[in-house]
Structures are given as C-alpha cells and as structure tokens.
Amino acid sequence: MKTQELQLLYIFDAIMTERSVTRAADRLAMTQPAVSNAISRMRQIWNDPLFVRKGRQIEPTSYALSLWDQVSDHMFALTNAVSATQFDPSTSNRTFRVAVTDAIVEMIWRQLVQMLESEAPGVDVHAVPYTPEGTHADLREAHVDVAVGVLSQHDYSLRSTWLFEGGYVLAMRADHPLAGRQITMEEFLEARHLLVSMSGDAHGFVDSYLDQKGMSRRIAATVNHFSTVPVVLRETNLIAAVPELISQDCGFVNGLWMGELPFDVDPTSLYLIWHARHDRDPGVVWLREKMENLLQERWHDIMVNSPCGRHQLKAV
C-alpha cells in the first residue's frame, strides 16, 4: 500500500469514529480544510462518495461502512503499536471528567477518592451531570472521559462494559393510604407520581412500559437528583417507582414504605461507557478498571449485605 493511501486510511478511520469532520480534525490535529481535501482524494482513489450530508451530520455510504469494517481493527492495532503514550498513576497529574448521577456518586465516590489518595495522589476526578442523550454527545465531543449510565445509543464510536442490572420498586411515605399492601394497576395509574429525570423529560422506563399497554400515569413532579426523592415522598402523597438498588439504602428508605409495582418492568442495565478514541488511552483504561471494580464490589456489598431493603436483586 502506498504511503498516501495509508495516511488517507488513518484520516478515514478518524472520520468514521467521530462521524464528524470537525471532531476528526481536532482528533488528528489537522485543519478542517485539510480533512476535507483528504476526503476529496479518498473519493477519487476509491471511486465512492464515502460520506453524505444529513442535516449537520454526515453519514457513511455502504462502501464506507464495508471498508471500515475491514480496516478498523488493523488501524486500531497500528495506532496502538506506534503510540508512545505512558501513564503512571503514582506520578500523573491528569484530571478525568466522569459523567455520573448522584446515586453513583453516593455509591462509589468516597471509595474512589480514597483510592486516588493512596495510588494516584496527583490525579483529580471531576463528576459532571449525567443525562442519557447529553452524555453520549459529551463522550463523542471529548467533554467527558468516562460515563456510568444507561446505554441508549449504539454506534461505532462508543464502547461499553456491562456492570449490573436491576428492576424497580414502589416507594411512598409509610403512612400513605396505599402503603402496606399490594396496590392495583388502577390505583397506580390514579396516583400522583414523582419521577427522577436527568433530562427534565417527564417520561421514564415505567412510562415506556405503560405506553406499550396503551396506558399512562400522571407525573405530578420531577426532580433531577435521587437524593431528593425520599425528602419529597415523606412530606407528600406522591408515590415513585425507584431503582431497587436505591431501596437497599438505609438513609433512603427511612420513613418510607417499599412495595411491589402492580406489573413487571424489564430490568435496566447499567454500563461503564467511553469513546473509541480512549480504547487504548492508558490513563482512561486504568480509571475504567478501577471504577468497574469499585462499582461491582459496591453493588455486591449493597445488594447482599444491606440490612434495610426488603428487595434483593440478582447480580449476574
């Protein structure tokens, strides 16, 4: 293969990974006109349009997808082979940005900071707000290094590791008129509900289930922090469907009654998510491994050893 074609493949790989000429240029430390010129040469040499404009985005042609399927692994290995990047946690002064909910911060942040103080005293870790749609864009645009959450978008640019899964339970104040017994679907639908929404949309996983059944509930209030839920429930007649993981927390359930939903909702999987550009970044790899271990250890500890929750989840 000619040197020119190898260089074009390198640029092509970056465009396919980023799905953006702008982001590919940033990743390659090139100007946008230089990347655009490279695309013109690719089209001429490979006799295919390769990328077509769709609004503000670009979409690869069938030929481009087929080509990338053949070369992406090889380009990845070649890039890694010539990379001289090193990461020593004991001496690094790097800062990592991690997109997480307050529930994940409560779950592992103390242990994570303690680990950093011991093993990587110069490394900083900054928690930034997590939203399903916004965080995926932040990963693609390199605003965050790692995220913990639901994987609602699937494309070649995002990588993930499955952590655990869990369902939902019903929460309300202990002296709520509906507390202490199995409620009916009619009672559930007629009640006023509290929803934790990171995006502000009044629609959650329970609502997706109800949509399929042609039913709906009234979301009377939303909050964007799980820690707010028990405070609101204890002082109102609202009820809430909450993740079973949270129902194992003594501080959360104090003063609340936890019961079963009147229907089965598919459990939600939680993932550790990062961008393909960081597949072989030794610093991000190190952080991912530490966070994965902490999350799974804490999951097991909470679900197996918690004295507060009446619901036990199966950690697969």
C-alpha positions in Angstrom: 0.0 0.0 0.0 1.3 3.5 -0.9 2.1 5.9 2.0 -0.5 8.3 0.7 -3.3 5.7 0.9 -2.2 4.6 4.4 -2.4 8.3 5.5 -5.9 8.5 4.0 -7.0 5.4 5.8 -5.8 7.0 9.1 -7.9 10.1 8.4 -10.8 7.9 7.1 -10.7 5.9 10.4 -10.9 9.1 12.4 -13.9 10.4 10.5 -15.7 7.1 10.8 -15.0 7.0 14.6 -16.1 10.6 15.2 -18.8 10.9 12.5 -17.8 14.5 12.2 -15.2 16.3 10.0 -14.8 18.9 12.8 -14.1 16.4 15.5 -11.9 14.2 13.3 -9.8 17.3 12.5 -9.5 18.0 16.2 -8.5 14.5 16.9 -5.9 14.4 14.2 -4.6 18.0 15.0 -5.5 19.0 11.4 -7.4 21.9 10.0 -10.9 21.2 8.6 -10.0 22.2 5.1 -7.1 19.7 5.2 -9.5 16.9 6.2 -12.0 18.0 3.5 -9.2 17.8 1.0 -8.3 14.3 2.2 -11.9 13.3 1.7 -11.8 14.5 -1.9 -8.7 12.4 -2.5 -10.4 9.4 -0.9 -13.4 9.8 -3.2 -11.2 9.9 -6.3 -9.0 7.0 -5.3 -11.7 4.7 -4.0 -14.4 5.9 -6.5 -17.1 6.3 -4.0 -18.8 9.4 -2.3 -18.0 7.8 1.1 -19.9 10.4 3.1 -23.2 12.1 2.5 -24.6 15.1 4.3 -27.7 14.7 6.5 -28.5 18.0 8.2 -25.5 19.0 10.2 -24.2 15.4 10.3 -22.5 13.1 7.8 -23.5 9.5 7.1 -21.2 6.9 5.6 -22.1 5.1 2.4 -22.4 1.4 2.2 -19.0 1.2 0.7 -17.5 3.3 3.6 -19.1 1.0 6.2 -17.8 -2.1 4.4 -14.3 -0.6 4.1 -14.2 0.4 7.8 -15.4 -3.0 8.8 -12.3 -4.4 7.1 -9.7 -1.9 8.2 -10.8 -0.5 11.6 -9.2 -3.3 13.7 -6.0 -3.1 11.8 -5.8 0.7 12.0 -6.6 0.4 15.7 -3.7 -2.0 16.3 -1.3 0.1 14.1 -2.1 3.3 16.0 -1.6 1.5 19.3 1.7 0.0 18.2 3.3 3.3 17.3 1.8 5.2 20.3 4.4 6.1 23.0 1.7 7.3 25.4 2.5 6.3 29.0 0.5 6.6 32.2 2.0 6.2 35.7 -0.8 6.8 38.3 1.7 7.4 41.1 3.3 10.4 39.3 0.5 11.6 36.9 -1.2 15.0 37.4 -4.1 14.2 35.0 -7.7 15.3 35.5 -10.5 12.9 34.5 -14.1 14.0 33.9 -16.7 11.4 34.7 -20.5 11.7 33.9 -22.5 10.2 36.7 -25.8 10.5 38.6 -25.9 11.5 42.2 -26.8 7.8 43.0 -23.5 6.6 41.5 -21.6 9.4 43.4 -23.2 8.2 46.6 -22.3 4.6 45.7 -18.6 4.9 45.0 -17.2 8.4 45.2 -15.8 8.1 48.7 -14.0 4.9 47.9 -12.8 6.3 44.6 -11.2 9.3 46.2 -9.6 7.2 48.9 -8.1 5.0 46.2 -6.7 8.1 44.4 -5.2 9.4 47.6 -3.4 6.1 48.0 -2.4 5.1 44.5 -2.6 8.3 42.4 -2.2 11.4 44.7 -1.8 13.8 41.7 -4.8 12.6 39.8 -8.1 14.5 40.0 -11.5 13.2 39.2 -14.4 15.6 38.5 -18.0 14.4 38.5 -20.2 16.1 35.9 -24.0 15.7 35.4 -25.2 12.7 33.5 -28.1 12.7 31.1 -28.6 9.8 28.6 -28.7 11.9 25.4 -26.3 14.7 26.5 -23.7 12.4 28.0 -23.4 10.4 24.8 -22.7 13.6 22.9 -20.2 14.7 25.6 -18.3 11.5 25.1 -18.2 11.9 21.3 -17.1 15.5 21.7 -14.4 14.7 24.3 -16.1 16.8 27.1 -16.0 13.7 29.4 -13.7 10.7 29.6 -16.0 8.1 31.1 -19.7 7.8 31.9 -21.8 5.4 34.1 -25.3 5.0 32.9 -27.8 3.5 30.5 -26.6 2.8 27.0 -29.4 4.2 24.9 -27.4 4.8 21.8 -25.4 2.2 19.8 -22.8 3.2 17.2 -19.2 2.5 16.4 -17.9 5.5 18.4 -19.0 4.3 21.8 -17.6 1.4 23.8 -19.1 -0.1 27.0 -18.7 -2.6 29.8 -21.8 -4.1 31.4 -21.9 -3.6 35.1 -25.1 -4.9 36.6 -28.9 -4.7 36.2 -31.8 -4.0 38.4 -35.6 -3.5 38.4 -37.9 -1.1 40.2 -39.9 -1.0 43.4 -42.7 1.3 44.6 -41.9 3.9 47.2 -44.2 6.1 49.3 -44.4 7.5 52.8 -45.0 4.9 55.5 -48.5 6.2 56.4 -49.6 6.7 52.8 -53.2 5.5 52.1 -51.8 3.0 49.6 -48.9 1.7 51.9 -48.7 -1.7 53.4 -50.4 -3.8 50.7 -50.2 -4.7 47.0 -51.8 -1.9 45.1 -53.8 -2.5 41.9 -53.0 -1.1 38.5 -56.0 1.2 38.7 -54.7 2.6 42.0 -51.2 3.0 40.5 -52.5 4.9 37.4 -54.8 7.2 39.5 -52.0 8.2 41.9 -49.8 11.3 41.6 -46.2 10.3 40.7 -42.7 11.6 41.4 -40.1 10.9 38.7 -36.4 11.3 38.7 -35.4 12.8 35.3 -31.9 13.8 34.5 -33.0 15.4 31.2 -36.2 17.1 32.5 -38.5 15.0 30.4 -41.5 13.6 32.3 -41.1 10.1 30.8 -39.2 7.2 32.3 -38.8 3.4 31.9 -42.1 2.8 33.6 -43.8 5.2 31.2 -42.3 3.3 28.3 -43.9 0.1 29.6 -47.2 1.9 30.0 -47.0 3.3 26.5 -46.8 -0.2 25.1 -50.0 -1.1 27.0 -51.9 2.0 25.9 -51.9 3.4 29.5 -50.4 6.4 31.1 -49.8 7.9 34.6 -49.7 11.4 36.0 -46.2 12.7 36.6 -47.1 15.4 39.2 -43.5 16.4 39.8 -39.9 15.6 38.6 -36.6 16.0 40.3 -33.1 15.6 38.9 -31.4 14.0 41.9 -32.2 10.7 43.5 -31.3 12.1 46.9 -34.4 14.4 46.7 -36.9 11.6 46.3 -37.2 10.4 50.0 -37.4 14.0 51.2 -40.4 14.8 48.9 -42.1 11.4 49.4 -42.1 11.7 53.2 -43.9 15.0 53.2 -46.4 14.4 50.3 -48.9 11.9 48.9 -46.7 11.3 45.8 -45.5 7.8 45.0 -42.5 6.8 43.0 -41.1 3.9 41.1 -37.4 3.8 42.1 -34.4 1.5 41.2 -34.2 -1.5 43.6 -30.5 -0.6 44.2 -31.6 2.6 46.0 -34.2 0.8 48.0 -31.3 -1.0 49.8 -30.0 2.3 51.3 -31.0 2.8 54.9 -31.0 6.6 54.6 -33.3 6.4 51.6 -35.9 4.1 53.0 -36.2 5.7 56.4 -39.8 6.7 56.9 -40.8 5.1 53.6 -42.8 2.0 52.7 -41.3 0.0 49.8 -43.5 -2.4 47.9 -44.0 -4.2 44.6 -45.2 -2.5 41.4 -48.5 -3.9 40.0 -46.8 -5.0 36.9 -43.4 -6.3 35.7 -40.9 -3.9 34.1 -37.8 -5.2 32.4 -34.7 -4.6 34.5 -32.4 -1.8 33.4 -28.7 -2.5 32.7 -26.0 0.0 33.8 -22.9 0.3 31.8 -19.4 1.9 32.0 -19.2 3.9 28.7 -16.3 5.6 26.9 -15.4 6.8 23.4 -13.4 4.6 21.0 -10.6 7.2 21.0 -9.9 6.1 24.5 -9.8 2.4 23.8 -6.0 2.3 24.3 -5.5 5.5 26.3 -3.6 4.0 29.3 -5.0 6.6 31.7 -8.6 6.0 30.8 -8.0 2.2 30.8 -6.6 2.5 34.3 -9.6 4.6 35.5 -12.1 2.3 33.9 -10.7 -0.8 35.6 -10.7 1.0 39.0 -14.2 2.2 38.5 -15.5 -1.2 37.2 -14.0 -3.0 40.2 -15.4 -0.4 42.7 -18.9 -0.4 41.2 -19.2 -4.2 41.1 -17.8 -4.5 44.7 -20.2 -1.9 46.0 -23.1 -3.5 44.1 -22.4 -6.8 45.7 -22.0 -5.3 49.1 -25.2 -3.2 48.9 -27.4 -6.0 47.5 -26.1 -8.8 49.7 -25.2 -7.1 53.0 -27.7 -4.2 53.2 -29.9 -4.6 56.3 -32.5 -2.1 55.1 -34.0 -3.2 51.8 -36.7 -5.9 51.6 -35.9 -6.5 47.9 -32.8 -8.4 46.9 -31.6 -8.2 43.3 -29.7 -10.8 41.4 -26.3 -9.6 40.3 -25.4 -11.5 37.2 
